[in-house]
Each structure stands twice: as structure tokens, then as C-alpha cells.
Amino acid sequence: MSWFKKDPLQIISFLSYGTKNHFYIRGRALEDETINLEEKSLWNLILNTWKRFETDEIKNTKLKITLPDTSVYYTKTDRDGYYKIDTKIENLDHLINEEGWLNFELSYVEPNIKRTIQKENRFKGEILIPAKNAQFGVISDIDDTIIHTGVASILKWRVIYNTFLKHVQSRTALEGAAEFYHLLHSGSNGKSANPIFYVSHSPWNLYRYLEFFLKANNFPKGPILLRSFRTIFKKKSSTCKPQKQLEIVNILNTYPDLPFILIGDSGEHDPDIYLELVNAYPKRVKAVYLRSVLHKQKMQRVKALLKDYSIPVIIVDNSKEAIAHAKGLGIIK
């Protein structure tokens, strides 16, 4: 009987970012539950939802990272199976492709791990190091900015339904969003490789779900930055900043010479976060685009917030409006 047979091991590498001298990666070591996002049955939907949150992590385990020049680095997973490397490595820009991606491999090191590993003990990872021809960067929210989620709905019931009770193939991108992001990626000359960063309040458990969605809907590839499921229920002090805001600040500080465009929605905290960032980095933000939501009180509050800002902070109903405005600013072709 195979009922008690343990699942093979895997190492998931989240798409991350760095610089020519800064190597920064994150991911998670887990048992491979064989989540199939392409199968559309109701049973598969229920099973996949369960598997995403009932994870069997490989904790306190040493991992090896091998770069294309065969240099090797090590890290260790924590109690939840997460790992991180945040270190200085010189001349990484010599290892990237024309779009700025650096490929590397991860593997298990511990000799006492005798569990079957799918295929072989080599798992792929990528890190984005913005190309030299980048004109600016783009930091975009995901929920209700490129995918309809329903964060403004009463008791978040639409969020629950859309995230847990709909197949990823049934989720549709907001019309024109992928086109807008490709135009931003290409820049004003149509030949740039401007980096796109995706941020969300969603937990890392939804990483592959969101990665699949972005790829299936032809969005430009970019780092996907989420948060730990454990922190969702953690009580925060009034001075504690949202994880999404901390991620954005880290991106801005990582690339001090790169201006940015911020894209979000008007439904929740994006306006407050983005406007606080505009005040903190007044010369770094070229424009802010906020998608409107079907919620009268929220829209009134956001419009009141925008009265005193000189940089372009635009509320748009659709991607066509955003594209027209960006062309007017000369940031896209």
C-alpha cells in the first residue's frame, strides 16, 4: 500500500531581485504535493486549495546554491521551511541575460535526507538584476489592479470566493492590463527592459498560483513579493508598516538611481501607502496609477487624499486611460 509513502522533496525559488553586487533570493523547501493548476475539475480545485495551505515543510535543512560560474553558497531553512540569502557578491551583472535575469541552481546538502527527490537534486531559480538600459522600474499591486479579487467587498467574501473557489484559469486579467505592462517594460524607445515588480498582501502559499496566472495572461516576468501566512494573523502595532510597504521601500533602496512608477487600486491601502512613499521619496516616483473601484465611500476618500500632490497621481477606470496618460508623459512609446 502507498497510503503512507512520503512525497518527494522539492525546493521552490521565488522570483527575486538584486544588483550587480547584491544577491538576494528567497524560497521554500517542501514536500512535493504535485499541485496541478491546469486540471479544472471541482475535486482538483478543492484538493489544490488544501495542498497550498497544508504544507509539509523541510525545516532547519542546509541548502546549496550554485551560480553559472560554478561558485557555491549555502543557506538553511527556518522552522517553516523558508530560506533566504541576502549577501554581497561582486560582478553578478556578467552572469545575466539581456532581460536582466540570472539563473542558478539549488540542491539539498544534508546527507541524512534520503527521501526520493523528483528527477534529481537540482532545482532552478532566477533573480532579476535590472538591465543597464532600464529607464525606470514599475511596482504593481496584484489584487484588483491586474486581477479582479474583490478587496472592497463586504466581509471580503469576493476575495475568499475568487481566491479559493475559482480555478486560476477562470480568473481573468483586467482588460488591457498586460498590454499596459508590456508597454511600460519596453519604455519610451520600445527597446528597454524596465523591471516589473509585483507585490501583494497574499501569503507565499499562493505564489505558484499567482505565478501561473501572470504567465498564462502574458504579463512581463518579474519578482513576485508576498508575505508569510503566519504574519497574516499577527497583531500589529499602530507604527508597524504593512509588509507590502516594507517590500516597496526595500526595492526603492536597492535601486537608488532608478525612478519608479507605482500602480495599485483605490479599494484598500494602496493610496495611503503610495502617497506616503511619494512624500518619503519625492524625486523617485514618476507617476502613480490607481484603478477605481465600485465603492462610493472609498473613492471619495481617495479623491480627497489626492488634492495636494504635484506629481501625477491618476485614478483610472481602465487600462486605456492609463496608456493614454503614460504616452502623454513620454514614458511609453
Secondary structure, 3 states (H helix, E strand, C coil): CCCCCCCCEEEEEECEECECCEEEEEEEEEECCCCCCCCCCHHHHHHHHHHHHCCCECCCCEEEEECCCCCEEEEECCCCCEEEEEEECCCHHHHCCCCCEEEEEEEECCCCCCCCECCCCCEEEEEECCCCCCCCEEEEECECCCECCCCCCHHHHHHHHHHHCCCHHHCCECCCHHHHHHHHHHCCCCCCCCCEEEEEEEEHHHHHHHHHHHHHCCCCCCCEEEECHHHHCCCCCCCCCCHHHHHHHHHHHHCCCCCEEEEEECCCCHHHHHHHHHHHCCCCEEEEEEECCCCHHHHHHHHHHHHHCCCCEEEECCHHHHHHHHHHHCCCC
